[in-house]
């Protein structure tokens, strides 16, 4: 069933209470949402500024379900009002800079808002956009707490050194410094690959969402984002060291540095459809 513009106007008239409540939720969380956006845009000298598109992508995922939402049966649950009010109270006493907690509270608020006005069927339809929002905006806090940056920098350095060894470069790895004869390269925190990991996780979950694999294969493909990100970063370090050693400082920073990184990043994205193809091939009986 296709909806015309006039049909949408009728829906707005019928659901003005829900719309006003949604606007009120945005008003309650206004400071927290602004703090989240400011942190994203300022974190790591805007290295993760692309995370600002997460809410936009989430809205698009909701819009994609519009026909299904408009035709779904609603069963409002009045009990959801109590946890919704409790969240409003918690927001008043939560530090606005508590990035992870505020994202969880906002997502929980939207969850109970959906249950209050629409019920479980609608929540089932909108679960992935909500999950996508809170998961991807929480990576910075989760990975900072777990110290993932140090782990992937060490792994990337060791793998890059191993690749250099395979082509008879005789690398010497001390900590995060790779030495090739008189040339040495320091793998700084900015080159840890953490921003690559965020990007691969976001693209990975979107890619998995649109595939037609069964659920366990979807999860397997999503978790492959981690090794893909580490391999991609190791290859980037490997090629940058080789190019910098033989062709000079052009590849150590600036345009040459980012061009090589960009090429390797986009080539690495091809591993997702390749793995999907392998997972689609069922073993012959």
Secondary structure by P-SEA (a helix, b strand, c coil): ccccaaaaaaaaaacaaaaaaaaaaaaaaaaaaaaaaaaaaaccccccccccaaaaaaaaaaaaaaaaaaabbbbbbccaaaaaaaaaaaaaaccccaaaaaaaaaaaaaaaaaaacccaaaaaaaaaaaaaaaaaaaaaaaaaaaaaaaaaaaaaaaaaaaaaaaacccccccccccccccbbbbbcccccaaaaaaaaaaaaaaaaaaccccaaaaaaaaaaaaaaaaaaaaaaaaaaaaaaacccccccccaaaaaaaaaaaaaaaaaaaaaaaaaaccccc
